C-alpha cells in the first residue's frame, strides 16, 4: 500500500505546478513545485496522524482510507491536467524533446548530473540491502512508532527513555504510517532518500533564484550531495536530512514570487513551513532561522523605497501575524502535549544538553570545540595528520589558553573523556553516520564569505543578498554551537544548515575561474567517496549482508559494535522465549533504578550522565522486530517509570514478563517471586510457578 504515498506525492506535485497561484505562489518551476509538494505531503501526514489519533483510530484501516481519499480527490480534480500531462509526455518522447534538451548540456553539467544519478542508484541499493541499524533509531525513532501503532494514537505514553516522548515527531509519523501501510521496515530508509532528493533539488532551485546559470545550479546541488554527514545519513531512519528538506521547503516558499499583493498569504505559507520544521527537528529553526529573517527583511527593504516605510511595515506586520498564527496552529498539538507533561515545549533531555551558566568565553569555547569536530578525519598518519594538526593545534590554543575553557566542564559538555583537539585515527568515526565530519565544506563556506565580501566591497550589488545569507548562516551556527553542549555526535546536527548554504557557496564559486571551480567540484566528489562507498554502517563496496540471525542487521557491523552478533542472537532467543511463555503483557523495566540510593531515584543528577541514562532497553526496536517475527501479538509497555511521563503509566497494566537492561543483583533481589533468565545484556523475568 506504499504506492498510496507515492501517488499522493506525484499528484500533489502536479497540483502545485498547475495551481500554484491558489497557494499564493506564482510561476513555480517543476523543481520548486516538487519541493512544495513534499511539504504539503508532510502537512497531510501530520494532520492524518493527529486526527486519526482522536479516539484511538490511528490504524491501518484509517490511514489507508485517508490516503486513498486524498489520491482519489486529487485524481478527480486533476483529471484534465493528467490527460494533458500524458499527451505532453507522449509528444515529447516522439518528438525527441528530451534528447534535444540533453544535447544543450555542457560536458561539466553532464558529468555533475551523472555523478548525482550514480549516487542515487547507490542509495537505492543500500536502502534495500540494510535494515535500520542506527542506535538512536533502535532506542527511540522506531520504538516510538511501534508504541503509537500499538496504542492506535500518537499521544505520548509512559517511557523510560524520554526521547520517545519529548522530541519532534514528524519523522516518526512517516515511519509509523509506512509501517502501517507495508507491515515492515523494508522501505523506512527511503524516507530520508526522498528528503535527500528534495534537498538537492531545492538547493539548485535557490541557486537559480540567486541568479546562477544551470552550471551554477548543478554545483549547488553537488555541494549538498557531497556533504559527508549528509551522505552517511541517506537511507538512515534518523531525521537530519528529513529536517533539512523541510527547512529547504521553507526557503523555497519564502523566495517564491507571490501571486497577490498582500504579504499575508506568503506569511501563512511560511508559517506553515516553520511549523512543520519545528515538528521535524528542534534544531532546524535555530540553524536556518537567521536566514529566514534575512530574506524577510530583504523583501521589506525592496518595498520600502518604492511604497514608503508605512506600507513596508504594514506588509511586515501582516506577514508576521499570519506566519505566527499558522505556525502556532501547526505546532499546537505536539507542543501542548509537551507542555502538559514537561511544563514547557522542551523537556528534560533538551534542557540537559543546553550549556549552563553561559559566559562569552564558554559560548565561544563551545563554538571552537564544535568546529574542531569537523576536522576529525584520516587515520592519524600522513597528510591527514598534518592537515588536522594544522587546524586542531591552533583551535586547542584558542580553547584552552585564550578562552580558558576546560574540556571536563560538565556545564559545557556531555562527554568529559573526549579529546577534540587530538590528532588520532578517525578513519572509522568519519565514516559512521552518528559522527562524520565536513571539513572541506566548512572551509569552502568560509572561503565563500571572503569571496562575497570582496565582491560587495567592489560594489557588486548582486552579491549583497548572498553575503547577508552567508553571514546569517554564521549566526545560526554560532547560536546553535554556542548554546548546545559539545560531544562527539554534534556534526550531523548541521545538515540542514549545509543544505541551506549550498546556493550561497555556489554564488561565490561562480566568481572564480571555471577551471578552479572544476577542481573544487572534483575534490568534493573524491573526498566524499569513503562515505559514499564505504559507509561503516551500510557499506556499498563490500556489503555486510551475510547475517546469521534475523536480528543481526539491526545491530550494525560487528566491527563498529563488537558485541553486535552476540546481542542479536540473544535478542532473538529472548523474543522466542517470550513468545513461547504464553505471556501477552510485557513490561520494559529500568534495571538501573535499583542501584541508586533510596530517595534519589527521581533525581536525574544522581545518574552519571544525567537524564540521558534513564532508559529501559537501548536496542528496544530489535525486541519489537523479534517478537513480530515470532508471531507474538501481545502488548508492550514501559513500567516503573520515574521521569516526567510517569503520570501516563497505565496502572491497570499488570505485566506477566519483565525485560530490562542493566539488571544487577539489587534488581533481582527486588523481584524475589520472579525467575530470571539472562540474554547477555538483557534480563527476562517470568513469575515463579
Secondary structure, 3 states (H helix, E strand, C coil): CCHHHHHHHHHHHHHHHHHHHHHCEECCCHHHHHHHHHHHHHHHHHHHHHHHHCCCCCCHHHHHHHHHHHHHHHHHHCHHHHHHHHHHHHHHHHHCHHHHHHHCCCHHHHHHHHHHHHHHHHHHHHHHHCCCCCHHHHHHHHHHHHHHHHHCCCCCCCCCCCHHHHCCCHHHHHHHHHHHHHCCCCCCHHHHHHHHHHHHHHHHHHHHHCCCCHHHHHHHHHHHHCCHHHHHHCCCCCCHHHHHHHHHHHHHHHHCEECCCCCHHHHHHHHHHHHHHHHHCCHHHHHHHHHHHHHHHHHHHHHHHHHCHHHHHHHHHHHHHHHHHHHHHHHHHHHHHHHHHHCCCCCHHHHHCECCCCCHHHHHHHHHHHHHHCCCCCCCCHHHHHHHHHHHHHHHHHHHHHCCCCCCCCCCECCCCCCCCCCCCCCCHHHCCCCCCCHHHHHHHHHHHHHHHHHHHCCCHHHHHHHHHHHHHHHHHHHHHHHECECCCCHHHHHHHHHHHHHHHHHHHCCCCHHHHHHHHHHHHHHCHHHHHCCCCCCCCCCCCCCCCCCHHHHCCCCCCCCHHHHHHHHHHHHHHHHHHCCCEEEECCHHHHHCCCCCCCCHHHCCCHHHHCCCCCCHHHHHHHHHHCCCCCEEEECCCCCHHHHHCCCCCCCCEEEEECCCHHHHHCCCCEEEEEECCEEEEEECC
